């Protein structure tokens, strides 16, 4: 009888312990599920935050680039308007380097600069501007640079003729203001060209064409620009 009572009590104790253990496991599982619901994945959160920051930075960079491009366009338009206002479209008399200069408009695409009876034709757009009581003459090159015409055609002609060892007369000499070179090496230059009758070996008549280019900003002969016929050393000018 005593054994039966002991077994009965032991069964009750075991059943109670099983119930307690099952309840604890259930509570722990519930807590874990709550943690999963409440606490997001840290890796996912960091990635999303980084993506948001990067997108915001890209948007800011795009806005800054757009503002910069707009400012550049406004500046370019202002320069263009300024240039159009000062572009020479009619005959003008200027005083440059204390010398009187005439600029005549021949056609829409052709002008000439006259200094001391030497004229230089040009197809470039010319503009003039008064700065600090000085008149500045400029020519627009194809690369967008406004090169200053510091040397006048009479001076350029003298320099070229001296280098070519010939004469420049109205009937046989032409002077043209043009751009020479390529890319960033583009320059503003006078091309002086003379054409004379010559006798080769004192017997054979021929035309001797000589050309040289003078930098319109420095007044120097441009290296490699002097051209002469190969036989010129055997010829003498004749009328």
HUJO-V683630 format. One record per residue. RES is the residue in one small letter. SS is DSSP state (hx for helix, st for strand, lp for the rest). PHI is phi in whole degrees, -180 to 180 (* if undefined). NEAR is the number of other ideal C-beta (glycine too) atoms within 12 Angstrom. Layout:
res=RES ss=SS phi=PHI near=NEAR
res=RES ss=SS phi=PHI near=NEAR
This chain:
res=x ss=lp phi=* near=7
res=x ss=hx phi=-65 near=8
res=x ss=hx phi=-65 near=9
res=x ss=hx phi=-64 near=10
res=x ss=hx phi=-65 near=11
res=x ss=hx phi=-64 near=12
res=x ss=hx phi=-64 near=13
res=x ss=hx phi=-63 near=14
res=x ss=hx phi=-65 near=14
res=x ss=hx phi=-63 near=14
res=x ss=hx phi=-64 near=14
res=x ss=hx phi=-64 near=14
res=x ss=hx phi=-64 near=14
res=x ss=hx phi=-64 near=14
res=x ss=hx phi=-63 near=14
res=x ss=hx phi=-67 near=14
res=x ss=hx phi=-63 near=14
res=x ss=hx phi=-61 near=14
res=x ss=hx phi=-63 near=14
res=x ss=hx phi=-63 near=14
res=x ss=hx phi=-62 near=14
res=x ss=hx phi=-63 near=14
res=x ss=hx phi=-66 near=14
res=x ss=hx phi=-62 near=14
res=x ss=hx phi=-63 near=14
res=x ss=hx phi=-65 near=14
res=x ss=hx phi=-65 near=14
res=x ss=hx phi=-66 near=14
res=x ss=hx phi=-64 near=14
res=x ss=hx phi=-64 near=14
res=x ss=hx phi=-63 near=15
res=x ss=hx phi=-64 near=14
res=x ss=hx phi=-64 near=13
res=x ss=hx phi=-65 near=12
res=x ss=hx phi=-62 near=13
res=x ss=hx phi=-64 near=12
res=x ss=hx phi=-74 near=11
res=x ss=hx phi=-81 near=10
res=x ss=lp phi=-97 near=13
res=x ss=lp phi=-71 near=14
res=x ss=lp phi=-64 near=13
res=x ss=hx phi=-59 near=10
res=x ss=hx phi=-64 near=10
res=x ss=hx phi=-64 near=12
res=x ss=hx phi=-64 near=13
res=x ss=hx phi=-62 near=13
res=x ss=hx phi=-64 near=14
res=x ss=hx phi=-65 near=15
res=x ss=hx phi=-64 near=15
res=x ss=hx phi=-62 near=14
res=x ss=hx phi=-62 near=14
res=x ss=hx phi=-63 near=14
res=x ss=hx phi=-64 near=14
res=x ss=hx phi=-63 near=14
res=x ss=hx phi=-64 near=14
res=x ss=hx phi=-64 near=14
res=x ss=hx phi=-67 near=14
res=x ss=hx phi=-62 near=14
res=x ss=hx phi=-62 near=14
res=x ss=hx phi=-66 near=14
res=x ss=hx phi=-63 near=14
res=x ss=hx phi=-63 near=14
res=x ss=hx phi=-63 near=14
res=x ss=hx phi=-65 near=14
res=x ss=hx phi=-64 near=14
res=x ss=hx phi=-64 near=14
res=x ss=hx phi=-63 near=14
res=x ss=hx phi=-64 near=14
res=x ss=hx phi=-63 near=14
res=x ss=hx phi=-65 near=14
res=x ss=hx phi=-63 near=14
res=x ss=hx phi=-62 near=14
res=x ss=hx phi=-65 near=14
res=x ss=hx phi=-62 near=14
res=x ss=hx phi=-63 near=14
res=x ss=hx phi=-63 near=15
res=x ss=hx phi=-65 near=14
res=x ss=hx phi=-63 near=14
res=x ss=hx phi=-64 near=19
res=x ss=hx phi=-66 near=19
res=x ss=hx phi=-63 near=13
res=x ss=hx phi=-62 near=17
res=x ss=hx phi=-66 near=24
res=x ss=hx phi=-64 near=15
res=x ss=hx phi=-65 near=14
res=x ss=hx phi=-97 near=25
res=x ss=st phi=-66 near=26
res=x ss=lp phi=-84 near=33
res=x ss=lp phi=-121 near=21
res=x ss=lp phi=-147 near=14
res=x ss=lp phi=-56 near=17
res=x ss=st phi=-140 near=25
res=x ss=st phi=-115 near=18
res=x ss=st phi=-122 near=30
res=x ss=st phi=-123 near=20
res=x ss=st phi=-124 near=32
res=x ss=lp phi=53 near=20
res=x ss=lp phi=63 near=12
res=x ss=st phi=-130 near=21
res=x ss=st phi=-81 near=19
res=x ss=st phi=-124 near=35
res=x ss=st phi=-106 near=27
res=x ss=st phi=-122 near=39
res=x ss=st phi=-110 near=23
res=x ss=st phi=-92 near=22
res=x ss=st phi=-86 near=20
res=x ss=st phi=-142 near=12
res=x ss=lp phi=-63 near=11
res=x ss=lp phi=-112 near=13
res=x ss=st phi=-138 near=21
res=x ss=st phi=-133 near=34
res=x ss=st phi=-140 near=28
res=x ss=st phi=-109 near=45
res=x ss=st phi=-118 near=29
res=x ss=st phi=-139 near=32
res=x ss=lp phi=50 near=19
res=x ss=lp phi=69 near=19
res=x ss=st phi=-102 near=33
res=x ss=st phi=-113 near=30
res=x ss=st phi=-124 near=46
res=x ss=st phi=-83 near=27
res=x ss=st phi=-153 near=38
res=x ss=lp phi=-104 near=22
res=x ss=lp phi=-83 near=35
res=x ss=st phi=-77 near=32
res=x ss=st phi=-105 near=41
res=x ss=st phi=-141 near=30
res=x ss=st phi=-129 near=31
res=x ss=st phi=-150 near=23
res=x ss=st phi=-94 near=14
res=x ss=st phi=-130 near=13
res=x ss=lp phi=52 near=7
res=x ss=lp phi=63 near=9
res=x ss=st phi=-125 near=16
res=x ss=st phi=-92 near=27
res=x ss=st phi=-109 near=25
res=x ss=st phi=-106 near=43
res=x ss=st phi=-129 near=32
res=x ss=st phi=-129 near=38
res=x ss=st phi=-86 near=30
res=x ss=lp phi=-91 near=31
res=x ss=lp phi=-69 near=21
res=x ss=lp phi=-88 near=16
res=x ss=lp phi=92 near=15
res=x ss=lp phi=-84 near=22
res=x ss=st phi=-93 near=28
res=x ss=st phi=-85 near=33
res=x ss=st phi=-80 near=28
res=x ss=lp phi=-88 near=46
res=x ss=lp phi=-88 near=25
res=x ss=lp phi=-104 near=39
res=x ss=lp phi=-90 near=36
res=x ss=hx phi=-60 near=41
res=x ss=hx phi=-66 near=31
res=x ss=hx phi=-68 near=31
res=x ss=hx phi=-63 near=43
res=x ss=hx phi=-63 near=41
res=x ss=hx phi=-60 near=26
res=x ss=hx phi=-64 near=31
res=x ss=hx phi=-69 near=42
res=x ss=hx phi=-64 near=31
res=x ss=hx phi=-63 near=19
res=x ss=hx phi=-71 near=27
res=x ss=hx phi=-83 near=34
res=x ss=lp phi=57 near=19
res=x ss=lp phi=-144 near=30
res=x ss=lp phi=-120 near=22
res=x ss=lp phi=-119 near=34
res=x ss=lp phi=-115 near=17
res=x ss=lp phi=-57 near=13
res=x ss=lp phi=-80 near=12
res=x ss=lp phi=-126 near=24
res=x ss=st phi=-130 near=33
res=x ss=st phi=-128 near=28
res=x ss=st phi=-128 near=41
res=x ss=st phi=-130 near=34
res=x ss=st phi=-92 near=45
res=x ss=st phi=-149 near=34
res=x ss=st phi=-98 near=33
res=x ss=st phi=-130 near=29
res=x ss=lp phi=88 near=22
res=x ss=lp phi=-134 near=11
res=x ss=hx phi=56 near=12
res=x ss=hx phi=-74 near=11
res=x ss=hx phi=-92 near=17
res=x ss=lp phi=-61 near=23
res=x ss=st phi=-133 near=33
res=x ss=st phi=-97 near=41
res=x ss=st phi=-145 near=42
res=x ss=st phi=-94 near=50
res=x ss=st phi=-104 near=35
res=x ss=st phi=-101 near=43
res=x ss=st phi=-129 near=32
res=x ss=st phi=-121 near=35
res=x ss=st phi=-135 near=23
res=x ss=st phi=-123 near=30
res=x ss=st phi=-73 near=20
res=x ss=st phi=-144 near=29
res=x ss=st phi=-116 near=20
res=x ss=st phi=-88 near=21
res=x ss=lp phi=57 near=13
res=x ss=lp phi=66 near=13
res=x ss=lp phi=-124 near=12
res=x ss=st phi=-98 near=16
res=x ss=st phi=-81 near=17
res=x ss=st phi=-159 near=23
res=x ss=st phi=-94 near=21
res=x ss=st phi=-107 near=32
res=x ss=st phi=-105 near=24
res=x ss=st phi=-123 near=32
res=x ss=st phi=-137 near=34
res=x ss=st phi=-152 near=37
res=x ss=st phi=-115 near=37
res=x ss=st phi=-117 near=43
res=x ss=st phi=-62 near=33
res=x ss=lp phi=-75 near=41
res=x ss=lp phi=-101 near=28
res=x ss=lp phi=-114 near=22
res=x ss=lp phi=82 near=27
res=x ss=lp phi=-93 near=22
res=x ss=st phi=-67 near=27
res=x ss=lp phi=-75 near=32
res=x ss=lp phi=-56 near=17
res=x ss=lp phi=82 near=13
res=x ss=lp phi=-94 near=28
res=x ss=lp phi=-79 near=26
res=x ss=st phi=-124 near=22
res=x ss=lp phi=-138 near=23
res=x ss=lp phi=-63 near=21
res=x ss=lp phi=-62 near=11
res=x ss=lp phi=-93 near=17
res=x ss=hx phi=-60 near=25
res=x ss=hx phi=-68 near=13
res=x ss=hx phi=-101 near=17
res=x ss=st phi=-117 near=26
res=x ss=st phi=-132 near=22
res=x ss=st phi=-65 near=24
res=x ss=lp phi=-140 near=16
res=x ss=lp phi=-86 near=12
